[in-house]
Amino acid sequence: MDMTPWERRQKILETLCLRRQDTYRNLSHEFNVSTGTIRRDIVVLTCSYPLETVRGNHGGVRVAEWFHLDRRALNSAEITFLRRLAESLDGSDREMLNRIITVFSH
């Protein structure tokens, strides 16, 4: 079954988020389209997501180290920062931020 360009781009993004880096050639083979199509897809995705192209023998496209699709947890540095911030707040603001920390720190 053929994918629409939007569906293919979503799958490319999901694939890159799992692999962190891949070549245009591998992606074109996997999605059964030309490398030109993959390049155009990457240009479109780069407008909304932190992707970068890499030249050379180990070139291709990669996702920024910090980016994870649908990440639903905070790392330890983020938790520490938010806890310090919560300490500076009063009342319901402090309570709300502590609830957020609890939900996203698992």
Residue pairs with C-beta under 8 A, 6 or more apart in sequence:
3 11
3 31
5 41
8 31
8 33
8 41
9 41
9 44
9 45
11 31
12 27
12 31
12 38
12 41
12 42
12 45
13 45
13 49
13 69
14 69
15 22
15 27
15 30
16 22
16 51
16 61
16 62
16 63
17 63
17 67
17 68
17 69
20 62
20 63
20 65
21 54
21 60
21 61
21 62
21 63
22 60
22 61
22 62
23 59
23 60
23 61
24 35
24 38
24 39
24 42
24 60
24 61
25 35
25 60
26 60
27 38
27 60
27 61
28 34
28 35
28 37
28 38
31 37
31 38
42 51
42 53
42 61
45 51
46 52
49 63
49 67
50 63
50 64
50 66
50 67
51 61
51 62
51 63
51 64
52 61
52 62
52 64
53 59
53 60
53 61
54 60
54 61
54 62
72 104
73 104
73 105
73 106
74 82
74 101
74 104
74 105
79 101
79 105
82 97
82 100
82 101
83 101
85 97
86 94
86 97
86 98
86 101
87 94
89 97
